Amino acid sequence: MEDEKKEKGGTKEEWLHMIRIGTTVFVTFVLCILFFFILLRFQGFASGWKKVINAMQPIIIGLVLAYILNPVMLFLQKKNYSFLSKRIKKQKTADKISRGLAVTGCIVLIVGFIGLLIAAVVPSLISSVSSLINTLPSDVKMLINRIQNGIFGDSEIAAAASQIIQSLTDYVENFAQNKLLPQAQTYIAEVTSGVFSVVKGVGNFIIGIIVMVYVMAIQETLTGQSKKIIYAVFKPKTGNIIIETFEKASDIFGGFITGKLIDSLIIGVIAYIGCLILKIPSAVLVAVIVGVTNVIPVFGPFIGAIPSLIIVVLQSPWHALYLLVFIIVLQQVDGNIIGPKILGSSTGLSSFWVMFSILVGGGCFGFLGMLLGVPVFAVIYYIIRRIVNYSLRKKKLPESTRDYVEMVAINEKTNKLVYKEKS
C-alpha cells in the first residue's frame, strides 16, 4: 500500500512538474511572439503609445508635481497641525485643515514661482534676444575687424577666421532671403501650430495642478491600495522586497531630482551675479541657459557654455573669454562643493557609472534620458547589487567587492577565496 501511495504521489509530482514546465514554455513562447510583434509593428505600437502618453499628460504632470512638492506639503502640514491642534479639539478636523492649508501653500508656491520667473526673466530675455538680433550684423563686422587688426594682424589665421565668420553671416542672410521669406506661409502655419501646442501645454499644466491637489489629498489611500495589491498578488517575502525596492527608488529619485533642481537654481543665481560683476552682455539670458542646462549632471555646464559663449563672443570677444573662465570655475565649485553638499550620495553611483548612465540615457531618450538616466540606472544598480549579494550570502561567500579584486579562484572544499601568492 505504501509503495502504491508513493507511486501515486510520484506520478502526481511528475504531473505537476510537467505542468510547470509546459506553462513556462507557453509563457516564454507568448512573450517571444509579443516581442517580435512589437518589433515588426513598432511604428503602430509607438504611435499608439504616443497617443496614450498625450492623453495622460495632465495626470503625469500632476503626479510629478505631487511627488516633487510632497516634502514641502508634509513640512507645511506638520507646522499647521502643531498650531491648530492646540485650538481645535477634534484631531481629524485639525489634520484635514492642516492638509488643506499645506496643499494650498504648495499651489501658491507654484503660482508665485512661475509669476516671479515670468516677471523677472521673460522681459530681460526678450530684451537680450531683441538686442542681439538688432546688433548682430554690426557685431559680426566689428568682430571681423578686430580679428584682422588685432593680435593676428594680416596672418593666414586672421584671414581664415574672417572668411569663416563672413561665410556664416552670408549663409544666414541668404537663408533669410531665399528660404525663410518665400516659405513664410509654411512657417506661419508652423508657428500657429506651435502656439496651439503652447496653449494646450498650459492647459495640461493647469489640469496637472488640479490632479496634484487630488493626489496630495488622498496620497495615504493610494499608498495603502498599492501595497494591498502587491501583497494580494505576491507572497509576503516577495511583497516586502518589492515595497523596500520602491521605497529605495523613491528615495533615490526624490533626493536626486529635488537636489538637482535646488543646485541648478543656486548655480543660475550665482551665474547671473557673476555676469553682472564681469559686465557680460545678455547676463539674464546666459544665466538662464547655464542654470537650465546644469540640471544635466556632468555634461550640463559644458552644454550650456557653448550657446552662452556664442551669444557673448558676437558682442564682446574679451567678455566671452571672461565668461569661459568663469563657467570653468563655477563648474568646479559646483562639482566639488555645492553639488556634493546638496545631493550627497543620493544615487550611490561612482563617477564612471554616472557618466555611463548619462551617455546611454541621452543616446536612447535624448534630453529626458540625460536628465533621468542617473536615478534610473541607480535603481537598476541597487536591484542588481541586492540580487548579487543575496546569491553570495546563500553560497556563504563574502559580499565586499574588495575581497574579489585580487582573488584568482574559490576553493571548492572550504568555499573560501584563493589569492595570488605574493612574491
N, C-alpha and C positions, 0 to 999 in steps of 0.2 A: 504493500500500500504506500509506504513512504517513497519507494522508488517511483511509483506511478505519479505521486504528487510532485516529486522533484522533476519528473519528465514533463508533466503538465506545466509546472512553474517555469521550467527552462524553455518550453515552447512559447509560453506567454511572453517571457522576457525577450525571446528571439523576435517574436512578432512586434513587440514594442520597439525594439532596436531597428527592425526593418522599416517600421512606420516613420521613425525619426529620420532615418537615412533618406527615405523617399520624400518626406516633407522638405528636408534640407535641399535635396536635389531639385525639387519642384520650385521652391522659393528662389534658389540660385538661378535656375533657368528663366523664370519670370523676370527677375531683376536684370539679367543679361539682355533679354528681349527689350525690356523697358529702356535700358541704357542705350542700345543701338537705335531704338526708335527715336529717342531724344536727339541722338547724333544726326540721324538721317533727316529728321524733321525739325532740325534745330531752329530754322527760321520761323516756322509756325509756333514752336514752343516759346521762342524768345519774344515774339510779338504778343502771344497770349500772356506771358509772364509780365511783359511791359504794361499791358492793359490793367492787370491786377494791381501792380505797383502804383500806377497812376490813380486808380480808383481808391487805393488805400493810403494815398499820400497824406491827407489830413490826419488820419489815425497814426501814421508813422511819425509825423511832426509832433503830434500830441504826446505820444509815448516817449519820444526823445526829450522833449521839453520837461515832461514829468520826471524822467529819470535824472536829468541834469540838475533840476531845481529841487529835487526831493530833499537833499541835505539842508537847503535853505528853508524849505517848508517845515521840516522837523525841528529845526532850530527856533523858528518863529513860533511854532506850536508850543514848544516847551516853555518859552518865555511868556506867551499869552496864558498858558494854563497855570503857571506859578502865580500870575497876577489875578486871574479870575477865580481860581479855586478857593481863595480866601473870601470872595464876595458872593459866590454862587454856591448854594448848599448841595445841589444835585451834581454828582461827579460827571454823569453822562452829558448833561447840559453844558457844563463848563468845557468838557472835552470837544463837543460839537462846535461850540462857539470859537474855541481856540483853533480848531482845524479850519473853520470858515475864514477867520481873520488871517491865518497863515497863508491859505490859498489866495486870498485877496492881495496879500502882501507880495506874493510871487507874481501875480498879474501886474500889479503896479510897478514892480521891479522890471519886468519885461518891457512894458509900455514906456516907462521912464528911460530905460537904456536905449531903446530904439529912437525915442524922441530926442534924447541928448545926442545920439550919434548923427541923426539927420541934421539937427540944428548946428552942431559943431563941425561936422566933417563935410557934409554934402556941399554947402556954399563954397568952402575952401577948395574942394576937389573941382567943382565946376570952374572956379576962377583960375585954378592952376592949369587945367586942361585947356581952357579958352586962351589963356595967355601963351601956353605952349604952342597951340595951333597958329595963333596970330604972329608969333615971333619966330616960328620955325625957319622960314626961308632966310631971314636976315641972320639968324643964329648960325645956320649952316655956312653961309658966305663968310661970316666972321671967323668961324672955326677953320675954314679952308685958308683964309688969310693968315691966321695965327700959325697954322702948320707950315705954310710956305715961308713966312717971315720970322718964324720962331727959332727954336733950338736946332731944327733940322736944316734951316737955310734953304738952299736950292738943291739939296741932295735928292737922290732917287727915292728915298723913303718918303720924303715930303710930297714928291710928285705922285707916287703911288697912292698915298693916303688921300691926297686931294682928289685924285681920279676916282677912287672908290666912293668917297662921300658924295662927289658930284654925280656919279652914276646912280647911286641910291636916290638922290634927290630927283634926278631926271626920271627915274622909274616911277617914283611916287606921282610926279606931275603928269606923266604920260598915262598912268593908270587912272588918275582922276579925270583926265580929258577924254581918253579913248574908251574906257570901260565903265567907269563909275557913272558919268553923266548919261551916256546912251542907254544904260541899263537902270536908270533911276527909278523907272516904274516898278521893275522887279524888286529893287531894294526897298522901295516904299512899301510894297506888299509884305516883304520880309520884316520890315520894321513894325508894320501894323500887326503882323502875326506875333512878333516879339512883345509888343505892347499887351496883346491879349494874354500871352503867356505870363507876363508880369502881373497883370490883373488877376489871373487865375491863381498864380503863386501867392499873391497877397490874400486872396480869398481862402485858399487852403491853409495859410498860416493862421488866419483868424479862427477858422474852424478847428485848427490844431490846438489853439489856446483853449477853446471850449472843451475839446477832448481831454486836454491836460487837466482841466478842473475836475471833470468826472473821474479820471484815473486817480488823481490825488485824493478825492473824496472816498473812494472805495478800494484803495490800494491794499488794505489788510484783507478784504474779502477776496480780491483777485489772487493774492498770495496764498491764502488758505485753499481756494479752489484748485490752484495749480498743484499744490502739494497733495491734495486729496486725490487728484487724477493720477499723479505719479505713484502714490502708494497703492492705488487701486489696480494699476497695471503691473507694477514690479513688486518683487519681494522686498521686505523691509531693509535687508542688507544692501540690495541694489539701489533702492529708493534713497537710502542715506547717502550713498556715494553720489547719486545724481544731484541731490539737494546741496551737498557740500561743494560739488563742482560748480554748480550755478552760483552759489554764494561767492566762491573764489573768483569766478568770471565777472560777477558784478563788482567785486572789489577792484579787480584789475581795470575794467572799463571805466568805472566811476572815478577811480584815482587818476587814471591817465588822462581822460577827456577833460575833467574839471581842472586838473593841474595844468594841462596844456593850454586851456583857454585863459586861465589866470596868467600863466607865463607869457603868452602872446600879448595879452593886454599890457602887461608891465613893459615888455620889450617895445611895443608900439609907442607907449608914452615916453620911454627913455629915448627912442629914436627921434621922436618929434622934438623933445627938449634939446637933444644933441644937434639936430639940424638947425634949430633956431640959434643956438650958440655959435655954430660954424657958419651961419648965414647961407645955408644951402638953399638954392631955389626949389620951389614946389615942395616945401617942407611937409605939409599935411599929406600930400599925395605919396611922397616917399615913405613917410611914417606908416601910413595905412598899408602900403604894399609890404613893407618889412614886417609889420605886425601880423597881417593875414597869412603870409607865407611861412611865418615862424611856427604856425600850427603843425606843419610837416616836420617831423623830427629829422635831425642831422642835415638834410639837404635843403630845408626850408629857407634858412638865411641866404644861401647861395642862389637859390631860385629867385628870391626877392631882390637880390643885389643886381641881377642882370637888367631888368627893366628900369630899376631906380637909377643905375649908372647911365643908361642910355638917355633917360629923361634929363639928367643933370648935365651930362657931358655936352649936349647940344646947346646948353645955355651958358655953362662955365666949366671948361676942362679942369681948371685948378680945383674948383669945388667938387668935381667928380672924384679927383684924387683924394681930397679930404674925406669924402663920403666912403670911398673904398676902404681907407684905413679905419674909419670909424666903424663900419659894418664888421670888419675883421675883429676889431677889439670887442665890439658888442657881442659877436658870436662866441668868442672865447669866454667872456664874462657869463653869458647865458649858459653855455655848455658846462662850465666848471663851477659856477657859484649859484646863479638864480635857478636854473633848471633842476639840478640835484636837490636843492633846498625845498622846492615846491613839489616835484614829482617823487623824490626819494627813490625807493626801489619798488615802485608800484607794479612794474612788469616782471621783474625778476630775470630779465634777459641781459646777456652780455652785449657789448658794443657790436660784435660780429653779427649776432642774431638780429639785433635791431636793424642794422644795415641790410641784412638778408631779407627780412620781412618787408622793409620799405621798397626794395627793388622788385621783389616778386609781387607784392600788392599793387605797386604802381604800374608794373608791366601788364598785369591782368585786369585791373579795375580802375586805372587812371588815378585821378586826384583822391577819390574816396578810398581807393586801395592804399595809397601812400599815407592817408590820414589814419585809417583804422587797421592797417596792416600789422602794426606793432602790438596792440592789445589782442587782436585775433590770434596772432601767432603765439603770444604769451599764454593764452588759454590752451592752445593746442600743445605747446611745450609743457605746460603744467600737467595736462592729462597724460601725455606720453611718459613724463617723469614718474607719475603715480603708478602707471601700469608696470614700468620697468622696475621700480623699487618694490612693488608688491611681488613681482615674479622673483626678484632676487631674495626677498625675505622667505618665500616659500622654499627656495633652494638653499637657504641658510648661508647666503653669500653677503659680503659687505655692500652697503649702498653708496658709500662715498666714492666719488669719481677719482679722487687722488689715489685710492688703493689700486686702481686699474691702469694707471699711467705707465708704470714700468713692469707690470706683470707680463709673463710670457705664456702661462698656462694655468689650469686648475688641476690639482691633484685629485684623481678620481676616487681614491680611497679615503683620504682625510677631508676632502671637499674644501681645501684651503688654496689660496692663491700662491702661485710659484713665481718667484722673481729671478732676474738675472743675477748671476754671481758677480759681485764687484771685484774687478781685478786690482 
